């Protein structure tokens, strides 16, 4: 659901999507937060 909103907002770019997911995962592991908490904070 969130992913679809992102893709409809930005041009469809699989590489960007992969980078975003990778960064989100790294950020999550560093801050020790779940992806749900992260997406809530980022407003996604």
N, C-alpha and C positions, 0 to 999 in steps of 0.2 A: 504493500500500500504506500509506504513512505517512498520506496524506490521509484514507483511509478510517478509520483509527484515530482521527484527530482528530475527524472528523465523527460517529463513533459515541460519542465521549466528550462532545462538546459538542452542544447543539441545532443542528440544521441551519440555518445562516444564511449565505446566499450573500454578503451584504454583509461579514460578519465574515471570511469566507474570502478575499474580494478584498483586504480591508484587510491581512490577515495576509500574503498573498502579496506585496503591494506593499511592506510593511514589511520582509519577509524579503529581497526583491530590493534595496531601498535599503540595508539593513544589509550585505548581501553586497558591494555595490559600494563601500561605505565601508570595510569591513574587508578588501576584496579577497580574499574567500574564496568558495569554491564553495558552492552550496546543499547539497551533500552534507556538507561540513564543518560548515556551520551547523546542519543538522538533527541531526548527530551531537552537537554541543556543546549544543544545546537539549534533546536527549534525545527527539526526536520520532521 
